[in-house]
């Protein structure tokens, strides 16, 4: 079974009991809308790939990590789109959760996904209970404060937030969680995989800054021009367009170089390079290189 199919089936199994007839119908529909509205599933793919590269370990624990990360990412997008933050009407080319269900249900859907994520993480590790504590530590660090998504979102409400710390928390932290938790589930040393998560996570944030700065609305899966409108830190503002593109390329190469020698390193390097192709519009890369 390929990784994409495995992730989709695991997501369905994980939310089945939470969205059955016992659940409030609007909340159940909103959770499904948030979780199955598209997306490349980059973080769960990365976690599974690292676990496999480390030898496989507990495959159920790795799957639990993958699903939990996608739920946490989905929750962050639901909250990010709400009127109190980006007030985004669309996400991935479809109406955002709050645009369809209203802000109260959107808030609750994001909260529900966070709780479901940790429930799934614990259930997935039932066969290896010794993994629960280190996996929880790795994932919560990527979500909470002072280093995780919550902190990253909060930096947007601070005057003159430090750009690198903002990028590492807003986007990079969950990538680090994917590589370190994937390594733990696979029986590897999480410390050896932190650099991959850090570089790839920052690359995604730089790419997001580029998309926000130069893409047309039809080319992006969310509203564009928000960084400038809201005065947020941006690699484009900090480095200029050409500098941001070069920084993106450097981060991708650093990510590939950071992968430890292991049985699956060739496949993992290919995965990282493949994901890098999608990071910024091809026409932008070509125009800067010209």
HUWOLIN-V517546 format. One record per pair of residues at least 4 apart in sequence whose ideal C-beta (glycine too) atoms are under 7 Angstrom apart, sorted by the first residue. I is the first residue (numbers start at 1). J is the second residue. Records with the same first field share a line. If there is no record, write none. Layout:
I->J ; J
This chain:
1->5 ; 6
2->6
3->7 ; 45 ; 48
4->8 ; 41
5->9
6->10
7->11 ; 41 ; 44 ; 45 ; 66 ; 70
8->12
9->13
10->14 ; 63 ; 66 ; 67
11->15 ; 35 ; 67 ; 70
12->16
14->67 ; 116 ; 120
15->19 ; 31 ; 35 ; 116
16->20
18->23 ; 116
19->23 ; 28 ; 31 ; 32
23->27 ; 28
24->28
25->29
26->30 ; 101 ; 105
27->31 ; 105 ; 108 ; 109 ; 112
28->32
29->33
30->34 ; 97 ; 101 ; 105 ; 106 ; 109
31->35 ; 109 ; 112 ; 113
32->36
33->37 ; 97 ; 100
34->74 ; 78 ; 97 ; 109 ; 113
35->71 ; 74
37->91 ; 92 ; 94
38->92
39->92
41->45 ; 70
42->46 ; 275
43->47 ; 69 ; 70 ; 73 ; 174 ; 175 ; 178
44->48 ; 66 ; 67 ; 69 ; 70
45->49 ; 271
46->50 ; 175 ; 178 ; 179 ; 182
47->51 ; 62 ; 65 ; 66 ; 69 ; 178 ; 181 ; 182
48->52 ; 62 ; 66 ; 182
49->53 ; 268 ; 271
50->54 ; 179 ; 182 ; 183 ; 186 ; 193
51->56 ; 57 ; 62 ; 182 ; 185 ; 186
52->56 ; 186 ; 264
53->186 ; 262 ; 263 ; 264 ; 265 ; 268
54->183 ; 186 ; 187 ; 188 ; 262
55->186 ; 187 ; 188
56->186
57->61 ; 62 ; 185 ; 186 ; 187
58->62 ; 127 ; 128 ; 131 ; 185
59->63
60->64 ; 124 ; 127
61->65 ; 124 ; 125 ; 128 ; 131 ; 135 ; 185
62->66 ; 182 ; 185 ; 186
63->67 ; 124
64->68 ; 120 ; 121 ; 123 ; 124 ; 125
65->69 ; 121 ; 124 ; 135 ; 181 ; 182 ; 185
66->70
67->71 ; 120
68->72 ; 117 ; 118 ; 120 ; 121 ; 139
69->73 ; 174 ; 177 ; 178
70->74
71->75 ; 113 ; 116 ; 117 ; 120
72->76 ; 114 ; 117 ; 143 ; 174
73->77 ; 174
74->78 ; 113
75->79 ; 110 ; 113 ; 114
76->80 ; 149
77->81 ; 91
78->97 ; 106 ; 109 ; 110
79->85 ; 110
80->85 ; 86 ; 153
81->86 ; 88 ; 91 ; 96 ; 97 ; 98
82->98 ; 103 ; 106 ; 107
83->87 ; 98 ; 103
86->226
88->96 ; 222 ; 223
89->95 ; 96 ; 99
90->94 ; 95 ; 96 ; 222 ; 223
91->96 ; 221 ; 222
92->221
93->221
95->99 ; 100
97->101 ; 106 ; 109
98->102 ; 103 ; 106
101->105 ; 106
102->106
103->107
104->108
105->109
106->110
107->111
108->112
109->113
110->114
111->115
112->116
113->117
115->119
116->120
117->121
118->122
119->123
120->124
121->125 ; 135 ; 136 ; 139
122->132
125->129 ; 131 ; 132 ; 135
131->135 ; 184 ; 185
132->136
133->137
134->138 ; 184
135->139 ; 181 ; 184 ; 185
136->140
137->141
138->177 ; 180 ; 181 ; 184 ; 190
139->143 ; 177 ; 181
140->144
141->147 ; 148 ; 177
142->148 ; 173 ; 174 ; 176 ; 177
143->148 ; 149 ; 150
144->148 ; 150
145->150 ; 151
146->151
147->151 ; 169 ; 173
148->169 ; 173
149->153 ; 169 ; 170 ; 173 ; 174
150->154
151->155 ; 169
152->166 ; 169 ; 170 ; 173
153->170
155->161 ; 165 ; 166 ; 169
156->232
161->166 ; 233
162->166
163->167 ; 233 ; 238
164->168
165->169
166->170 ; 233
167->171 ; 172 ; 202 ; 205
168->172 ; 173 ; 202
169->173
170->205
171->201 ; 204 ; 205 ; 208
172->176 ; 198 ; 201 ; 202 ; 205
173->177 ; 201
174->178 ; 201
175->179 ; 197 ; 200 ; 201 ; 204
176->180 ; 194 ; 197 ; 198 ; 201
177->181
178->182 ; 197
179->183 ; 193 ; 194 ; 196 ; 197
180->184 ; 190 ; 193 ; 194 ; 197
181->185
182->186
183->188 ; 189 ; 190 ; 192 ; 193
184->190
188->192 ; 193
190->194
192->260
193->197
194->198
195->199 ; 258
196->200 ; 255 ; 258 ; 259
197->201
198->202
199->203 ; 251 ; 254 ; 255 ; 258
200->204 ; 255 ; 272
201->205
202->206 ; 251
203->207 ; 248 ; 251 ; 252 ; 255 ; 276 ; 279
204->208 ; 279
205->209
206->210 ; 235 ; 244 ; 247 ; 248 ; 251
207->211 ; 248 ; 279 ; 280
208->212
209->213 ; 227 ; 234 ; 235 ; 236 ; 244
210->214 ; 236 ; 244 ; 245 ; 248 ; 280 ; 284
211->215 ; 220 ; 224 ; 280
212->224 ; 225 ; 226 ; 227
213->227 ; 234 ; 236
214->241 ; 284
215->219 ; 220 ; 224 ; 281
217->223 ; 224
219->281
220->224
225->229
226->230
227->232 ; 234
234->238
235->239 ; 244 ; 247
236->240 ; 241 ; 244
239->243 ; 244 ; 247
240->244
241->245 ; 288
242->246 ; 288
243->247
244->248
245->249 ; 280 ; 284 ; 285 ; 288
246->250
247->251
248->252 ; 279 ; 280
249->253
250->254
251->255
252->256 ; 276
253->257
254->258
255->272
256->269 ; 272 ; 273
259->265 ; 268 ; 269
261->265
264->268
265->269
266->270
267->271
268->272
269->273
270->274
271->275
272->276
280->284 ; 285
282->286
283->287
284->288
285->289
286->290
